[in-house]
Amino acid sequence: MQLDPVLAAHYTATHARLAAQAVVLAVVLYWGRIFAIGAGYHRYFSHRAYSTGRVFQFILALACQSTLQKSVLWWAAKHRHHHLHSDTELDVHSPRHTGFWYSHVGWIFARRHDSFDMVKVDDFARFPELMWLHRHERWPSYALAVLCYLIAGWPGLFVGFFCSTCLVFHATFCINSLAHVSGRKRYVTGDDSRNNWLLAIFTMGEGWHNNHHACQSSVRQGFFWWEYDPTFYLLKALSWTGAVRDLGARTVLHGDSYDEAYAHATELAAERGLTFIHPFDDPEVIAGQGTIGMEILRQHPDPLHAIFVPVGGGGLIAGIGAYVKYLYPQVRIIGVEPDDAPTLQRALAAGERVILPQVLPRLLDAVRLSLGSAWLFLIAAEAIAATEGLGYRIFLLRRYLAMDVILPYVVWITLLAYVTDLVLRLISRRAFPWFHAQSGGGGA
């Protein structure tokens, strides 16, 4: 049996055209969905590094879930958990603790990771459209697969959709595995994160992983001009159209210690007429730290005996201590600091701020040579002294007038935040009762 030459030529040309279309589809879908993962799953839904509207947020969620990497709520909750416990035994994909292959691809297919803590993403779980996508997490990928078939037939489905999806999977998973094994560490982050220029190329900037762990809220992960970060470049272009906004300030990294960075920041503020907000030595920052105390009490309804707080500059223990001791004076607030830099211990013993002569270089990113301002010291000291009885009378004699203003200020700002949160939740329940009835369940 002989095939008509004309028909054979038409058949060959058709298959060549479909194959070419399938390859083009695969290339477009790979880079498009890599951008969706970096800009959507990671920088927006996990870290909220920028802002956008409800419509573009939904479009971004659709693009993310077309990758078959589950819902944006699941992805963001797992990633936030990863940053809380990075490279510890609680990290779900740490090469150090679970092995390379499991951290690369095994963990996402393990059934025990199907559930997640909805509380970690309650900022997005309040949107009914995202909850709908969560319940139907595979529908966007199914729709994309059908579209690929309609465009280029079976080659479009196999090459355009399945092959590009497989490549997207492994590119993403390389950040969980290779970026914690291979590369350079510029910053001390307390984990194994590394910068890897090769990964940055085929993940559109996600390979600057050590940069990201050092400054997680930064929308830009390539901090220097030579660090290729096209995800940020595209987000910057989208900001010109108004689709996204609040990309944040440019990250400036200076010096090898806190004091060097602080001096440079104050110089920049003076030169450019900017407002400098101290990272811990500021009343509103301390009030914000007080919300951590509020969250601790909310998550532990049973009576607490003690709360252990790490001490660096003193802002965290001042905020938590001020809030908790105001409500529950019997709870012990215990400061924890390294033997190499016992700043708070020395200050409590002296009854005033002290400056240590030096600390080991490995501690410079975590602790300071001294506590913050005098009133910050008094807030922290009062919270601890009221518990431990360490020279409490000294602190009562040394209290500044500012203590009577600042301590209630911190507490009432924190309580105001709690009441506002409660009112918004009540309004949301009245406006969307069906949504809360359906989304009340959390995960493991």
C-alpha positions in Angstrom: 0.0 0.0 0.0 1.4 3.3 -1.1 0.6 6.6 0.6 -0.4 9.6 -1.6 2.7 11.8 -1.8 0.6 14.9 -1.3 -1.2 13.4 1.7 2.1 12.2 3.1 3.6 15.7 2.7 0.6 17.3 4.4 0.8 14.7 7.2 4.5 15.4 7.8 4.0 19.2 7.7 1.1 19.0 10.1 3.1 17.0 12.6 6.1 19.3 12.2 3.9 22.3 12.9 2.3 20.7 16.0 5.8 19.7 17.3 7.1 23.2 16.8 4.0 24.6 18.5 4.5 22.1 21.4 8.1 23.2 21.9 7.1 26.9 21.9 4.3 26.1 24.4 6.8 24.3 26.6 9.2 27.2 26.6 6.5 29.8 27.2 4.9 27.8 30.0 8.2 27.0 31.7 9.3 30.7 32.0 5.7 32.0 32.6 5.1 29.6 35.4 8.6 30.0 36.9 7.7 33.7 37.2 4.4 32.8 38.8 6.1 30.6 41.4 8.7 33.3 42.3 6.4 36.3 42.1 3.3 34.5 43.3 3.7 31.5 45.5 7.0 32.9 47.0 7.3 36.6 47.1 3.6 37.5 47.4 1.6 34.7 49.1 4.4 33.5 51.3 6.2 36.8 52.2 3.9 39.6 51.1 6.9 41.4 49.7 4.6 43.7 47.6 0.9 44.5 47.3 -1.8 44.1 44.6 -5.5 44.1 44.1 -8.1 41.3 44.4 -8.3 40.8 40.7 -4.6 40.4 40.0 -4.2 38.4 43.2 -6.7 35.9 41.8 -5.0 35.8 38.4 -1.7 35.2 40.2 -3.2 32.4 42.2 -4.5 30.8 39.0 -1.1 31.0 37.4 0.5 29.5 40.5 -1.8 26.6 40.8 -1.4 25.7 37.1 2.0 24.3 38.1 0.4 21.4 40.1 2.2 22.5 43.3 -1.1 22.6 45.3 -3.0 25.6 46.5 -1.4 29.0 47.2 -2.6 28.6 50.9 -0.9 25.2 51.3 2.3 26.5 49.6 2.5 29.7 51.6 1.8 27.9 54.9 4.5 25.3 54.3 7.0 28.0 53.2 6.3 30.1 56.2 6.8 27.0 58.4 10.1 26.4 56.6 11.4 29.9 57.5 10.3 29.5 61.1 12.3 26.3 61.4 14.8 26.5 58.6 17.3 23.6 58.6 16.2 22.3 62.0 14.5 19.0 62.7 11.1 20.7 62.3 11.9 21.8 58.7 9.9 19.7 56.2 12.6 19.9 53.5 16.0 20.3 55.0 18.8 18.3 53.3 20.7 18.3 56.6 17.9 16.4 58.4 15.8 14.7 55.8 18.4 13.9 53.1 18.9 15.4 49.7 16.3 13.5 47.7 13.5 13.8 50.2 14.2 17.6 50.5 14.2 17.8 46.7 11.1 16.0 45.7 10.0 13.4 48.3 8.4 15.7 50.9 5.8 17.3 48.6 4.4 13.9 47.7 4.3 12.6 51.3 0.7 12.2 52.4 1.6 13.4 55.9 2.3 16.9 54.4 -1.1 17.2 52.8 -2.5 19.0 55.8 -1.3 22.4 57.0 -1.9 25.0 59.6 -4.5 27.4 58.3 -3.6 29.9 61.0 -0.3 30.6 59.3 -2.1 31.9 56.2 -5.2 33.5 57.8 -4.3 36.8 56.1 -5.2 35.1 52.7 -7.7 32.5 54.0 -10.2 35.4 54.5 -10.6 35.7 50.7 -13.5 33.4 49.5 -12.0 33.2 46.0 -8.7 31.8 47.3 -10.6 29.4 49.5 -12.5 28.2 46.4 -9.2 27.7 44.6 -7.9 25.8 47.6 -10.8 23.4 47.5 -10.3 22.9 43.7 -6.5 23.2 43.6 -6.0 21.2 40.5 -8.6 22.8 38.2 -6.3 25.5 36.9 -3.7 22.9 35.8 -6.4 20.7 34.2 -7.7 23.8 32.3 -4.2 24.5 31.1 -3.6 20.9 30.0 -6.8 21.0 27.9 -5.8 24.3 26.4 -2.4 22.8 25.4 -4.1 19.9 23.7 -6.5 22.2 21.8 -3.5 24.3 20.5 -1.1 21.6 19.5 -2.8 18.2 19.9 -1.0 15.4 21.7 2.4 17.0 21.3 1.1 20.1 23.0 -0.3 18.0 25.9 2.9 15.9 26.3 5.6 18.4 25.5 3.9 21.7 26.1 2.2 20.8 29.4 3.7 17.7 31.0 7.4 18.2 30.1 7.3 21.9 31.0 5.5 21.0 34.3 8.2 18.5 35.2 11.0 21.0 34.5 9.2 23.6 36.6 8.9 21.1 39.4 12.6 20.3 39.5 13.7 24.0 39.1 11.5 24.9 42.1 12.7 22.0 44.2 16.4 22.8 43.5 15.9 25.8 45.7 14.8 23.6 48.6 17.7 21.1 48.1 20.7 22.5 46.1 20.4 26.0 47.4 20.9 24.6 50.9 23.9 22.5 49.8 25.8 24.2 47.0 26.8 27.8 46.7 28.2 30.7 48.7 27.0 32.1 52.0 27.3 35.9 52.1 25.3 36.4 55.4 25.1 34.6 58.7 21.4 33.4 58.7 21.5 30.5 61.2 20.7 28.0 58.4 22.3 26.4 55.3 20.9 28.7 52.7 23.3 29.7 49.9 23.6 31.9 46.9 23.8 29.9 43.6 24.2 31.9 40.4 23.3 28.9 38.2 20.1 28.3 40.0 19.3 32.0 39.7 19.4 31.8 35.9 16.8 29.1 35.4 14.6 30.1 38.4 14.5 33.8 37.4 16.3 35.1 40.5 15.3 32.6 43.2 18.8 31.2 43.4 20.0 34.1 45.5 18.7 32.1 48.5 21.1 33.3 51.2 20.2 36.9 50.3 16.5 35.9 50.7 17.0 34.3 54.1 18.9 37.3 55.3 16.1 39.7 54.2 12.9 37.7 53.7 10.5 40.6 53.1 12.6 42.1 50.3 10.9 41.8 46.9 14.3 41.9 45.3 16.5 38.9 45.9 19.5 39.9 43.8 20.9 42.7 46.0 23.7 43.8 43.6 23.5 44.8 40.0 25.3 41.7 38.8 22.9 39.4 40.6 20.4 38.4 37.9 16.8 38.7 39.2 14.3 39.0 36.3 11.3 38.2 38.6 12.0 41.5 40.3 12.5 43.3 36.9 9.1 42.1 35.7 7.4 43.1 39.0 9.0 46.5 38.6 7.6 46.8 35.1 4.1 45.7 36.4 4.3 48.4 39.1 4.4 51.0 36.3 1.0 49.7 35.1 -0.5 49.8 38.6 -1.0 46.0 38.7 1.3 45.7 41.7 2.6 48.3 44.2 4.5 48.8 47.4 7.6 47.0 46.1 9.4 48.3 49.1 12.7 50.2 49.5 16.0 49.3 48.1 18.0 47.0 50.4 21.2 48.5 51.5 23.7 46.2 53.2 26.7 47.8 54.9 29.4 46.7 57.3 30.0 43.5 59.2 28.2 44.4 62.5 25.0 46.1 63.7 26.8 49.2 64.9 28.4 49.8 61.4 25.0 49.3 59.7 23.4 51.6 62.3 25.9 54.4 61.7 25.5 54.1 57.9 21.7 54.2 58.2 21.8 57.4 60.3 24.2 59.0 57.8 21.8 58.2 54.9 18.8 59.6 56.9 20.7 62.8 57.6 22.0 63.2 54.0 18.6 62.5 52.3 16.2 63.9 54.8 14.7 60.5 55.6 13.0 59.3 58.7 15.0 56.7 60.6 13.0 54.1 62.5 15.1 52.2 64.9 14.7 48.4 64.5 14.1 47.8 68.2 14.7 51.1 70.1 11.4 52.7 69.2 8.1 52.9 71.1 6.0 51.7 68.2 8.4 48.9 67.3 8.3 47.7 70.9 4.5 47.9 70.8 4.6 45.7 67.7 6.8 43.3 69.6 4.1 43.3 72.3 1.8 41.7 69.8 4.0 38.6 70.0 3.2 38.4 73.7 -0.5 38.7 72.7 -0.1 35.9 70.2 1.6 33.7 72.9 -1.3 34.2 75.3 -3.8 33.6 72.5 -2.3 30.3 71.5 -1.8 29.1 75.1 -5.1 29.7 76.9 -3.9 27.7 79.9 -2.0 29.5 82.6 1.6 30.0 81.8 4.4 29.7 84.3 7.2 31.4 82.3 8.1 32.8 78.9 11.7 32.5 77.6 12.7 35.4 75.4 16.0 35.7 73.5 17.8 39.0 74.2 19.7 40.9 71.5 19.1 44.6 71.7 16.3 44.4 74.3 13.3 45.4 72.1 11.7 41.9 72.0 11.9 41.2 75.7 10.7 44.8 76.5 7.6 44.4 74.2 6.6 40.9 75.3 7.4 41.7 79.0 5.4 44.9 79.1 2.3 43.3 77.6 2.4 40.0 79.5 3.3 41.5 82.9 0.5 44.1 82.6 -2.1 41.4 82.2 -0.5 38.5 84.1 2.0 39.8 86.7 2.6 36.2 88.0 4.1 35.0 84.6 7.9 34.9 84.7 9.8 36.6 81.9 13.2 35.0 81.5 15.8 36.5 79.2 18.1 34.1 77.3 21.4 35.4 76.0 24.8 33.8 75.2 27.6 33.6 77.8 29.8 35.6 75.4 27.4 38.6 75.5 25.5 38.7 78.8 24.3 42.3 78.2 21.1 42.1 80.1 22.5 40.1 83.0 25.3 42.7 83.5 22.7 45.6 83.2 20.4 44.0 85.8 23.3 43.5 88.2 24.5 47.2 87.7 21.0 48.6 87.8 21.7 50.6 84.6 22.7 50.2 81.0 26.2 48.7 80.4 28.4 48.4 77.3 30.4 45.2 76.9 34.0 45.6 75.8 33.5 43.1 72.9 31.7 40.0 71.8 32.9 37.2 69.5 32.6 38.0 65.8 30.2 35.1 65.3 27.7 36.8 67.5 27.7 40.2 65.9 24.7 39.6 63.8 22.6 38.4 66.7 23.5 40.5 69.7 24.5 44.0 70.6 27.3 45.3 72.8 24.7 47.2 74.8 21.0 47.5 75.3 19.1 50.2 73.6 18.1 53.5 75.2 17.7 54.1 78.9 13.9 53.8 78.8 14.1 50.6 76.8 16.4 49.2 79.5 13.9 50.2 82.1 11.0 48.5 80.4 12.9 45.2 80.1 14.4 45.5 83.6 11.0 46.2 85.1 9.4 43.2 83.4 12.2 40.9 84.6 12.8 42.4 88.0 9.2 42.1 88.9 9.5 38.4 88.3 12.9 37.6 89.6 13.1 40.1 92.5 16.6 41.1 91.3 17.2 44.6 92.7 13.5 45.6 92.1 13.7 48.4 94.6 16.7 49.8 92.7 14.6 50.0 89.6 11.7 51.6 91.5 14.0 54.3 92.7 15.6 54.7 89.2 12.3 54.9 87.3 12.1 57.8 84.9 8.9 59.8 84.4 8.9 58.4 80.9 8.3 54.9 82.4 4.8 55.9 83.5 4.0 57.0 79.9 5.9 54.5 77.8 4.7 51.3 79.5 1.0 52.0 79.3 1.6 53.3 75.7 3.1 50.0 74.7 0.3 48.0 76.3 -2.6 50.1 75.0 -1.2 50.2 71.5 -1.0 46.4 71.6 -4.5 46.1 73.1 -5.8 48.4 70.4 -4.3 46.1 67.7 -6.1 43.2 69.3 -9.5 44.9 69.5 -9.2 46.1 65.9 -8.4 42.5 64.8 -11.4 41.2 66.8 -13.8 43.8 65.3 -12.6 43.0 61.8 -13.1 39.3 62.4 -16.7 39.9 63.6 -17.5 42.1 60.6 -16.1 39.5 58.3 -18.2 36.8 60.0 -21.4 38.8 59.6 -20.6 39.7 56.0 -19.4 36.2 54.9 -21.1 33.7 57.3 -21.1 31.0 54.7 -17.3 31.4 54.1 -16.5 31.0 57.8 -18.8 28.0 58.0 -16.9 26.3 55.2 -13.3 27.4 56.1 -13.3 26.8 59.8 -11.1 23.8 59.8 -7.3 24.0 60.1 -4.6 21.5 59.4 -2.0 19.7 61.3 
